[in-house]
Amino acid sequence: FVFVAILCVSHCFPRPAGAGQASVRGQTVHFVESEHTSLSGAAQAGGSAVWTYSGKATWDVIVRRENYRLLLRVRAGYAADHQSGVRGETAYRVTVDGRKVKLRLVPKTLLYGSDESNWAWIVGDVGKLEQGPHSLVFSADWHFGRWDAFVLTADRKYVPPREPPLGKETPRDLSLLNAEQAKWFQGFSLGRGEVEKNCPPAEAPKTADSIDSIGLTACRNQHAAAVVNVTNWLKTPLLFRVSRDDGERGADALPSLPLEAVTLRHAVPLPAPRKEALADALPKLDGAGLMYLPAGQTRQLWVAVNTAGLSPGHYSTRLRIQPLTAPGRCTTQRVEVDVRVVDLALPTKHPLDIFLCEYDTNRPGMKEDLSSHYVNWYHNCLIPHPAAANPDFSSLDSSLKREMRFPGARTVFFEQWHFRTDSSWQDKAKRPAWVEGIRRWARHVHKDLSLGYDDFTLHIYDEVSGGGIDTFVRARQLVREADPKVRVTMTVTPQITLKEVQRLDPAVDVWCPHMELYETRPEVLAFLRKTRKPVVPYYCAENKRYWPAQRYRFWAWKLFEQRTAGLFIWTWISRDAWRGRSWDGGMVFAGNGGIVPSRRWELLRMGLQDWLLLDLAVKAGFRKQVDQLMSKVLADPENADATRQARQELIRLLTSGASPVGLSKKK
C-alpha cells in the first residue's frame, strides 16, 4: 500500500530560472510523487512511478483558497510513437472533487530517454478551490500509461523541471482543516492514554491531534509501561503494523532501548455484563506487529519496558504506526518513547508473601509470568489421603520441585480437602490412621524435600464460621497431634465476628483475613494484629475482574499501611476468561503457548513496586514523608494521579541525596 505524502524537512524543489517562487508554507505549489498516492484497481507502483494498467490513483491534498493549475509528469508514448499519450486532450484523465479537468501538453517538456523512459508534462486548469481538503483522481485511456509526479499550483509563472531531480514532496498543512476534516484526512490519531484507565471501543478524543512522544520514569529492576490510544476516525476498519523504528537516529538521539527491554502489547476489549467493554487482556502484538482497529473505534497500544540490566540514564525508542489498509492520505505516524532510568535499584525479591492459588497448574510461560510479578508462595493440592495405607507422593513432589525452581519461590501453600470431604477423621477408631498419615506427609516434606517448617503452611478448612469453627478446631488438634510444628492457615470472611476469631485463635498460625474487614470490622483486624501472627489479607471470587485497575495498585499501599505479611488473591488463572464470565477472578488469560496478562495484573505489580519504594524510603529515614504520602493516597483510592505523584516523590526522596532530618527542618 502507498501513501500520499512523506513529511520532510524542506518542501522546496528545483525550479527553472525565472519561475515564480513557492510560498514559504508550501501552499502555492504542492508536489507529490505518484507512488505516494492511493492506488486502486490494477494500478501498480514501480520504482518512483506508477503504471496505470486501467487502474486509478487518488491524491488527497490540502490547499488554501486559490485558483489552481494541475501538472502531471507522464509517459509520453512508446517505441512506435513517442508522443501518442500526450497529443490533443492526451490519454490521461483527472477529476477534482468529481469534476473533470481537461489536460494538454506543456510545450518543450518532452524528454525521450528510452521506450520505458519517455516523459512529458501535461497541464489542466482546475479553477478556484476552497480552503480545505480536495480529492484528485487520475486514470488513463492507455493501459500502459505511466505517472511520475503531480503538481498543484496557484503560481501562474510556475514552469515544471523538464528532467529530474523533480523535487521533494510538500508537507500537508493540517492547520487548514476544521476538526471533522482533520479526522477524515488523517484517518487515525494517536492520543496519550493512562495505564490505569480502561480504554473501551467508544473512547475517542475530541480532535484528531496526535501526540509525537510519551515518556516514563522507572527505577532499575522495574517493569514499567506507557500507553498510546489509537483512534480510527474512518468508516472502514484499519489494519496497522506497529514496529520499532530506531534504524535512522540522529547524532543527538538518546541511546536506543535494547530490543529485549521493550514489549509491545495491545488491550483487547471483551464483553462485560451491564458494563462497557473492558480492555483488560494485554496480548503481545504478533510477530508482524499487526493490530486491527474497527471503524470508529479506539484501541490502546501498551508499551511495556523492563529496566533489568539497564544502567541509570536516558533512553528512547521510536514507534512506527503504519496504516496498511487506509487511503493514501492517511500516512504513517511515529511516537518517541522516552525512558528515564533513575539511579535506584528495586529489590528483585519481594519481602511480602505473594500467593495466587494457581492449583498446581502447569502452563507455558507460567514461570516467567509468576516470578516477574513477585509470586513466591506456591500452591500444592496433591497431598495423598491421610488414611491411605501406601500414599504416593510422586505427584506432590513433581509439582513442588518444579515450582520451587521458579525465581523467587520460597514458600509452599499446601491445601487438602480430605477433612472437608471425608468425616472419618472424627471416628475414634479411624483417627490414629489420620494422625499417622498427616505425620508421614509432614515428615516427607520436612525431611525428604528439605523444607523448613517456616517454608510451608497447611490449609485444611476454608472460611469457617458458626458451628464450622468447632469442627476446624478439632481437625487442627489432629494435625497438631501429628506434628506440632506444622503451621495452619485460615481464611477469615467479611461476616466473621470478634468472638468467632477469638475462638479460632488457638488453632490458627497464619491469618488470611478478607480485605473487606479493613473497612467493615476494624475490631477484628485489631485482634489479629495483637496475636502477633502473620496476617496475609485475601480477595476471593468477587467480581473483581470489573473493578477499576487502579484499585489493584492501591492494595499494596493499604498493605504497607497495615504492615501485613503478604497478599493472597484467588486466583491466577480460572476457566476461560476470554468469554468474560462475570465471576471469574483470574488475573491472567490463557494464551497460545504463553500467558496473556491483564491490565489488573500489571497494575498489581506496579503497586507491589510502589510498596518496595515505600519500604526503601522508610529504611532511609523518610518515615514522616512516607506517612504524609500514604495519607494522600489512602484518602483517595481511585485517584491514579495522586498515586503516580506520590510514587514520583518517593523516587525524588531516594535519589536526591537529601537528609531526612534536613527535609523535616525545612518543613
DONU-719857 format. One line per 5 residues: for each residue x, y, z of C-alpha. Coordinates in steps of 0.5 Angstrom, whole numbers. Example, Ala and Ser with C-alpha at 12.3 -4.5 7.8 and 13.67 -1.06 7.14 Angstrom:
% DONU-719857
25:-9:16 ~ 27:-2:14
***
This chain:
% DONU-719857
0:0:0 ~ 2:7:-1 ~ 1:14:2 ~ 0:21:0 ~ 6:25:3
12:24:7 ~ 14:29:12 ~ 20:32:10 ~ 25:38:13 ~ 24:42:6
19:43:1 ~ 22:47:-4 ~ 25:44:-10 ~ 29:46:-16 ~ 26:51:-21
27:54:-28 ~ 30:61:-28 ~ 25:66:-28 ~ 20:62:-25 ~ 16:64:-19
17:62:-12 ~ 13:58:-8 ~ 10:61:-2 ~ 14:60:5 ~ 9:55:8
9:51:1 ~ 2:53:0 ~ 3:56:-7 ~ 6:50:-10 ~ 4:43:-8
8:37:-10 ~ 8:29:-9 ~ 11:23:-12 ~ 6:19:-16 ~ 8:13:-12
6:16:-6 ~ -2:17:-8 ~ -7:12:-6 ~ -8:6:-12 ~ -14:2:-14
-16:-3:-19 ~ -10:-5:-23 ~ -5:1:-22 ~ 2:-1:-19 ~ 8:3:-17
14:1:-20 ~ 20:5:-18 ~ 19:12:-17 ~ 13:12:-22 ~ 6:8:-23
4:4:-28 ~ -4:6:-30 ~ -6:-1:-32 ~ -13:1:-33 ~ -13:3:-25
-13:9:-21 ~ -9:14:-17 ~ -12:19:-12 ~ -9:25:-9 ~ -12:28:-3
-9:35:-2 ~ -10:41:3 ~ -10:48:0 ~ -11:55:1 ~ -17:59:-3
-14:60:-9 ~ -14:59:-17 ~ -10:53:-19 ~ -7:49:-25 ~ -5:42:-24
1:39:-28 ~ 3:31:-29 ~ 9:28:-31 ~ 7:22:-35 ~ 10:17:-40
9:21:-47 ~ 9:15:-51 ~ 12:8:-54 ~ 17:6:-59 ~ 13:7:-65
10:14:-63 ~ 14:18:-57 ~ 8:23:-57 ~ 2:19:-57 ~ 0:19:-50
0:27:-50 ~ -3:29:-56 ~ -9:33:-56 ~ -13:32:-50 ~ -8:27:-48
-9:20:-46 ~ -9:22:-39 ~ -16:23:-35 ~ -17:27:-28 ~ -22:29:-24
-22:34:-18 ~ -27:33:-13 ~ -31:29:-18 ~ -31:35:-23 ~ -27:33:-30
-21:37:-32 ~ -18:38:-39 ~ -11:36:-40 ~ -6:39:-45 ~ 2:38:-46
6:43:-43 ~ 11:46:-49 ~ 18:44:-49 ~ 18:39:-44 ~ 18:32:-48
24:28:-46 ~ 26:22:-49 ~ 31:17:-46 ~ 28:10:-48 ~ 22:7:-49
21:6:-42 ~ 24:13:-40 ~ 20:17:-45 ~ 17:23:-41 ~ 13:30:-41
9:35:-37 ~ 1:36:-38 ~ -3:41:-35 ~ -10:43:-34 ~ -14:49:-31
-17:47:-24 ~ -20:54:-23 ~ -22:56:-16 ~ -21:51:-10 ~ -24:53:-3
-19:52:3 ~ -19:45:6 ~ -18:38:3 ~ -19:36:-4 ~ -19:29:-8
-16:29:-15 ~ -17:22:-18 ~ -12:20:-24 ~ -14:15:-29 ~ -12:14:-37
-15:11:-43 ~ -8:8:-45 ~ -7:1:-41 ~ 1:2:-41 ~ 1:10:-39
5:12:-33 ~ 5:17:-28 ~ 11:20:-25 ~ 9:26:-21 ~ 4:31:-19
4:39:-18 ~ -2:43:-16 ~ 0:50:-16 ~ -3:57:-16 ~ 3:60:-19
2:62:-26 ~ 9:63:-27 ~ 11:56:-25 ~ 15:52:-30 ~ 16:45:-28
23:42:-29 ~ 24:38:-35 ~ 28:33:-32 ~ 30:30:-25 ~ 31:32:-20
24:34:-19 ~ 24:36:-12 ~ 21:34:-5 ~ 14:33:-3 ~ 10:38:0
8:37:7 ~ 1:37:9 ~ -1:43:13 ~ -7:40:18 ~ -8:47:21
-12:49:15 ~ -17:44:16 ~ -23:44:21 ~ -24:39:27 ~ -28:34:22
-24:35:16 ~ -18:33:20 ~ -21:27:23 ~ -22:25:15 ~ -16:27:12
-11:24:18 ~ -15:18:19 ~ -13:16:25 ~ -10:19:31 ~ -5:18:37
-7:20:44 ~ -4:20:51 ~ -7:14:55 ~ -7:12:62 ~ -4:5:64
-10:5:70 ~ -16:7:66 ~ -20:3:61 ~ -20:4:54 ~ -27:2:51
-28:2:44 ~ -32:8:44 ~ -27:12:48 ~ -25:18:43 ~ -21:25:44
-25:31:41 ~ -20:32:36 ~ -15:29:31 ~ -9:32:34 ~ -4:27:35
2:26:40 ~ 9:25:38 ~ 12:23:45 ~ 11:19:51 ~ 15:18:57
16:15:63 ~ 21:15:69 ~ 23:8:72 ~ 28:5:77 ~ 33:0:76
30:-7:76 ~ 23:-5:75 ~ 17:-7:70 ~ 14:0:67 ~ 9:2:62
7:8:58 ~ 1:7:53 ~ -2:10:47 ~ -9:11:45 ~ -10:10:37
-17:12:35 ~ -20:10:28 ~ -24:16:25 ~ -26:13:19 ~ -32:9:17
-28:3:15 ~ -23:-2:19 ~ -16:-1:19 ~ -10:-6:20 ~ -4:-3:23
3:-5:23 ~ 7:-3:29 ~ 14:-3:30 ~ 20:0:33 ~ 24:5:28
31:6:31 ~ 35:5:25 ~ 36:12:23 ~ 37:16:29 ~ 41:23:29
47:24:33 ~ 44:28:38 ~ 39:22:39 ~ 38:18:46 ~ 41:11:47
36:6:44 ~ 33:2:49 ~ 35:-5:48 ~ 31:-10:44 ~ 29:-14:50
27:-9:54 ~ 21:-7:50 ~ 15:-11:49 ~ 9:-8:45 ~ 2:-10:47
-5:-8:46 ~ -11:-8:50 ~ -17:-12:48 ~ -24:-10:50 ~ -28:-16:52
-36:-16:54 ~ -37:-14:61 ~ -44:-15:64 ~ -48:-9:64 ~ -42:-5:63
-38:-2:58 ~ -33:-7:54 ~ -27:-8:59 ~ -20:-7:55 ~ -17:-12:60
-13:-17:56 ~ -6:-15:54 ~ -3:-20:49 ~ 3:-18:45 ~ 3:-16:38
4:-22:34 ~ 11:-23:30 ~ 9:-18:25 ~ 7:-13:30 ~ 0:-12:27
-6:-9:30 ~ -13:-9:28 ~ -18:-3:29 ~ -25:-3:27 ~ -29:3:24
-30:9:29 ~ -26:5:35 ~ -20:6:39 ~ -15:1:42 ~ -10:2:47
-2:0:45 ~ 1:-2:51 ~ 9:0:51 ~ 12:-5:57 ~ 19:-3:59
23:-8:63 ~ 29:-4:66 ~ 33:-10:69 ~ 40:-10:66 ~ 40:-2:64
45:3:67 ~ 42:9:70 ~ 41:15:64 ~ 36:17:59 ~ 34:12:53
29:12:48 ~ 25:8:42 ~ 21:11:37 ~ 15:7:35 ~ 12:7:28
5:6:27 ~ 4:5:20 ~ -4:4:17 ~ -4:-2:12 ~ -11:-1:9
-12:6:10 ~ -13:11:4 ~ -6:14:2 ~ -7:21:5 ~ -7:17:12
0:17:13 ~ 5:13:18 ~ 6:17:25 ~ 11:16:30 ~ 12:17:37
18:17:41 ~ 18:14:48 ~ 23:17:52 ~ 25:13:59 ~ 29:16:64
32:10:69 ~ 34:13:76 ~ 40:11:80 ~ 36:7:85 ~ 35:-1:84
29:-4:87 ~ 30:-11:90 ~ 29:-17:86 ~ 25:-21:91 ~ 19:-18:95
19:-18:103 ~ 12:-20:102 ~ 9:-27:102 ~ 5:-27:95 ~ 0:-32:94
-5:-33:88 ~ -8:-40:88 ~ -5:-43:82 ~ -8:-50:84 ~ -1:-54:81
-3:-52:74 ~ 3:-52:69 ~ 2:-48:63 ~ 8:-45:58 ~ 10:-38:61
8:-39:68 ~ 15:-39:71 ~ 17:-32:68 ~ 10:-29:69 ~ 9:-31:76
16:-30:78 ~ 16:-23:75 ~ 10:-21:79 ~ 14:-23:85 ~ 10:-29:87
14:-33:92 ~ 8:-37:96 ~ 6:-43:91 ~ 0:-48:92 ~ 0:-55:92
-6:-59:93 ~ -3:-66:92 ~ -3:-69:99 ~ -5:-76:99 ~ -11:-78:103
-8:-78:110 ~ -11:-85:112 ~ -8:-88:105 ~ -4:-95:107 ~ 1:-93:102
1:-86:100 ~ 4:-84:93 ~ 8:-77:94 ~ 10:-77:87 ~ 5:-72:84
6:-68:90 ~ 14:-68:89 ~ 14:-67:82 ~ 10:-60:82 ~ 13:-58:89
20:-59:86 ~ 18:-55:79 ~ 15:-49:82 ~ 20:-48:88 ~ 25:-48:82
22:-41:80 ~ 26:-35:81 ~ 24:-32:88 ~ 20:-38:90 ~ 21:-39:98
14:-42:101 ~ 9:-47:100 ~ 2:-47:101 ~ -1:-54:102 ~ -8:-55:101
-12:-61:102 ~ -20:-62:102 ~ -19:-69:106 ~ -22:-66:112 ~ -28:-63:109
-30:-69:104 ~ -29:-75:109 ~ -31:-74:116 ~ -28:-81:118 ~ -22:-77:122
-28:-76:127 ~ -29:-83:128 ~ -25:-85:134 ~ -23:-92:131 ~ -20:-89:125
-17:-82:128 ~ -10:-86:129 ~ -9:-87:122 ~ -11:-80:120 ~ -6:-78:125
0:-82:122 ~ -2:-80:115 ~ -1:-73:117 ~ 5:-74:121 ~ 8:-78:115
7:-73:110 ~ 10:-67:115 ~ 16:-72:115 ~ 17:-73:108 ~ 16:-65:107
21:-63:112 ~ 26:-69:112 ~ 26:-72:104 ~ 24:-65:101 ~ 28:-61:106
23:-55:107 ~ 24:-52:114 ~ 17:-51:118 ~ 17:-44:116 ~ 18:-45:109
11:-48:108 ~ 4:-48:111 ~ -3:-52:111 ~ -10:-50:109 ~ -15:-56:112
-21:-51:112 ~ -23:-45:109 ~ -28:-39:111 ~ -31:-42:117 ~ -36:-39:122
-41:-41:127 ~ -41:-49:128 ~ -36:-50:123 ~ -31:-47:128 ~ -31:-52:133
-30:-57:127 ~ -24:-54:125 ~ -21:-53:132 ~ -22:-61:133 ~ -19:-62:126
-13:-57:128 ~ -12:-61:134 ~ -11:-67:130 ~ -6:-64:126 ~ -2:-61:132
-2:-68:135 ~ 1:-71:128 ~ 6:-65:128 ~ 6:-59:133 ~ 11:-55:128
6:-55:122 ~ 3:-48:121 ~ -4:-48:119 ~ -8:-42:115 ~ -15:-40:116
-18:-35:111 ~ -23:-30:115 ~ -29:-28:112 ~ -32:-21:112 ~ -38:-23:116
-34:-26:122 ~ -35:-23:129 ~ -30:-22:134 ~ -32:-27:138 ~ -31:-32:133
-24:-30:131 ~ -22:-31:139 ~ -25:-38:138 ~ -21:-39:132 ~ -14:-36:135
-11:-42:139 ~ -12:-46:132 ~ -9:-41:127 ~ -2:-40:126 ~ -3:-35:120
-9:-31:119 ~ -12:-29:112 ~ -17:-24:113 ~ -21:-22:107 ~ -19:-15:105
-26:-12:107 ~ -25:-13:114 ~ -21:-7:114 ~ -27:-3:112 ~ -32:-7:116
-29:-10:122 ~ -23:-6:125 ~ -24:-9:132 ~ -23:-16:128 ~ -16:-13:125
-14:-10:131 ~ -15:-17:135 ~ -11:-21:129 ~ -5:-16:130 ~ -5:-17:137
-4:-24:136 ~ 3:-23:133 ~ 2:-28:128 ~ 3:-27:121 ~ -3:-23:117
-4:-24:110 ~ -10:-21:107 ~ -14:-24:101 ~ -19:-23:96 ~ -23:-29:94
-28:-30:88 ~ -32:-23:88 ~ -33:-19:81 ~ -26:-16:82 ~ -25:-17:75
-29:-11:73 ~ -26:-7:79 ~ -22:-1:77 ~ -15:-3:75 ~ -12:3:80
-15:-1:86 ~ -11:-7:85 ~ -5:-2:85 ~ -8:1:91 ~ -8:-5:95
0:-5:96 ~ -1:2:99 ~ -6:-1:104 ~ -2:-7:106 ~ 4:-2:107
0:2:112 ~ -3:-4:116 ~ 4:-8:116 ~ 2:-14:113 ~ 6:-20:112
3:-21:105 ~ -2:-22:100 ~ -7:-27:98 ~ -11:-27:91 ~ -16:-32:89
-14:-34:83 ~ -8:-33:78 ~ -12:-37:72 ~ -19:-39:72 ~ -23:-42:67
-24:-39:60 ~ -23:-31:62 ~ -24:-29:55 ~ -31:-31:55 ~ -32:-25:60
-35:-29:66 ~ -37:-24:71 ~ -35:-28:77 ~ -28:-30:74 ~ -23:-28:79
-17:-30:74 ~ -11:-25:74 ~ -9:-27:67 ~ -11:-30:61 ~ -9:-37:57
-5:-35:51 ~ -3:-40:45 ~ 4:-42:48 ~ 4:-37:54 ~ 1:-33:59
-3:-26:57 ~ -3:-21:63 ~ -9:-17:65 ~ -9:-9:66 ~ -10:-11:73
-4:-16:74 ~ 0:-11:71 ~ -3:-5:76 ~ -2:-10:82 ~ 6:-11:80
6:-3:80 ~ 3:-3:87 ~ 8:-8:89 ~ 14:-4:86 ~ 11:2:90
11:-2:96 ~ 18:-3:95 ~ 20:4:94 ~ 16:6:101 ~ 20:1:105
26:3:102 ~ 24:10:104 ~ 23:8:111 ~ 29:5:112 ~ 33:11:109
30:15:115 ~ 24:18:111 ~ 18:16:115 ~ 15:22:116 ~ 15:24:109
12:17:107 ~ 7:18:112 ~ 5:24:109 ~ 5:21:102 ~ 1:15:105
-5:19:108 ~ -6:23:101 ~ -6:16:97 ~ -10:13:102 ~ -15:18:103
-17:18:95 ~ -16:10:93 ~ -19:11:86 ~ -14:18:84 ~ -9:15:80
-6:22:79 ~ -5:22:87 ~ -1:15:87 ~ 3:17:81 ~ 5:23:84
7:20:91 ~ 11:15:87 ~ 15:20:84 ~ 16:24:90 ~ 19:17:93
24:17:88 ~ 26:24:89 ~ 27:23:96 ~ 31:17:95 ~ 35:20:89
36:27:91 ~ 41:25:97 ~ 37:30:102 ~ 38:28:109 ~ 31:26:112
33:31:118 ~ 34:37:114 ~ 28:36:110 ~ 24:36:116 ~ 27:42:119
25:46:112 ~ 18:44:113
***
